[in-house]
Amino acid sequence: MKNNNFKIIISSLLVLLIAVGGFLGYRYYNESKKVKGSKDIVVVVKDSKTNYDKTHKHSTDTETLGKALDEMNIIGTKDSQFGRYLEKVDGITVNADNKEWWKIIINGEDSQSGIDEAPIKNGDKIEIILTVGW
């Protein structure tokens, strides 16, 4: 019986260490991709339902997409347990009841993090596309 409890405790500690290590590794990876200094980015907002397609150019010293979008004053967000998510871009509000959401593509690749963790660098092209369906 004592041997079983010992195995459970060791297994639990091992799982906890792996989880903490993964979290710290993810944070380190995101931090290492941030670029300091001045950068020029292009943000393209698209809504195929209304044929909306607008390009914004922005110069910034910030390191993350969320802060750059805040500076541009083109977004409305809502806080959640996972961080901020986009509700409105260029005055266009998504309707969650219709399974609408804003997809973010950075340099042709889907963003793998939220706007406040997504690093930006000089010359980035960010597409924000109104998308329907989960």
C-alpha positions in Angstrom: 0.0 0.0 0.0 2.8 2.4 0.9 4.6 1.6 -2.4 1.4 2.5 -4.4 1.1 5.8 -2.6 4.7 6.6 -3.2 4.3 5.8 -6.9 1.3 8.1 -7.1 3.1 11.0 -5.4 6.2 10.6 -7.6 4.0 10.4 -10.8 2.1 13.5 -9.7 5.3 15.4 -9.1 6.7 14.3 -12.4 3.5 15.5 -14.2 3.6 18.8 -12.4 7.3 19.3 -13.3 6.6 18.6 -16.9 3.7 21.1 -17.0 5.7 23.8 -15.3 8.7 23.1 -17.7 6.4 23.3 -20.7 4.8 26.6 -19.5 8.3 28.1 -18.9 9.6 26.9 -22.2 6.6 28.4 -24.0 7.1 31.8 -22.3 10.8 31.7 -23.1 10.1 30.8 -26.7 7.6 33.8 -27.0 10.0 36.2 -25.3 12.9 35.2 -27.5 10.9 36.0 -30.7 10.1 39.6 -29.5 12.0 42.3 -31.4 12.9 45.6 -29.7 13.1 48.9 -31.6 11.2 50.6 -34.4 9.2 48.5 -36.8 6.8 49.1 -39.7 3.9 46.6 -40.1 1.0 46.3 -42.4 -2.4 45.2 -41.1 -5.1 44.0 -43.6 -8.7 43.6 -42.3 -11.0 41.5 -44.4 -14.7 40.5 -44.3 -15.8 38.5 -47.3 -19.5 38.8 -46.4 -19.4 42.6 -47.1 -16.3 42.6 -49.4 -14.5 44.7 -46.9 -10.8 44.9 -47.4 -8.8 47.6 -45.8 -5.0 48.0 -45.4 -3.5 49.9 -42.5 0.2 50.8 -42.2 1.6 51.4 -38.8 5.0 52.3 -37.3 5.6 51.2 -33.7 8.2 50.5 -31.0 6.0 47.9 -29.3 6.8 44.2 -29.3 3.4 42.5 -29.5 0.5 42.6 -31.9 -2.0 43.5 -29.2 -0.2 46.7 -28.2 0.2 47.7 -31.9 -3.5 47.2 -32.6 -4.3 49.2 -29.5 -2.1 52.0 -30.7 -3.8 51.9 -34.1 -7.2 52.2 -32.3 -8.9 49.8 -34.7 -9.9 47.0 -32.3 -12.4 46.2 -29.6 -11.6 43.3 -27.3 -13.1 41.3 -24.5 -11.2 39.8 -21.6 -11.5 36.1 -20.9 -9.7 33.5 -18.8 -7.3 33.0 -21.8 -6.6 36.7 -22.3 -8.1 39.3 -24.6 -9.8 38.2 -27.8 -11.0 40.3 -30.7 -14.7 41.3 -30.8 -14.5 44.3 -33.2 -12.0 45.3 -35.9 -12.5 48.5 -38.0 -16.0 48.8 -36.5 -17.0 45.3 -37.6 -18.3 43.3 -34.7 -18.4 39.5 -34.8 -21.6 37.6 -33.9 -20.7 34.7 -31.7 -24.2 33.2 -32.1 -23.3 32.8 -35.8 -19.9 31.3 -34.9 -18.0 34.3 -36.2 -14.5 35.1 -35.0 -11.4 37.0 -36.2 -8.6 34.8 -37.6 -5.1 36.3 -37.4 -2.5 35.4 -40.0 1.0 36.7 -39.6 3.3 36.5 -42.7 1.1 33.8 -44.3 0.9 31.6 -41.2 -1.9 31.2 -38.6 -1.0 32.9 -35.4 -0.3 30.4 -32.7 -1.0 32.7 -29.8 -3.4 35.5 -28.7 -2.9 39.1 -29.8 -1.1 40.0 -26.5 1.5 37.2 -26.9 2.0 37.4 -30.7 5.4 39.0 -31.3 5.8 41.4 -34.2 8.9 42.4 -36.2 9.7 45.0 -38.9 8.0 44.2 -42.2 5.3 41.9 -40.8 2.1 41.6 -42.7 -0.8 40.8 -40.4 -4.2 39.7 -41.9 -7.3 39.9 -39.6 -10.0 37.9 -41.4 -13.7 37.6 -40.2 -14.2 33.8 -40.2 -17.4 31.8 -39.7 -17.4 28.4 -38.0 -15.5 26.9 -35.2 
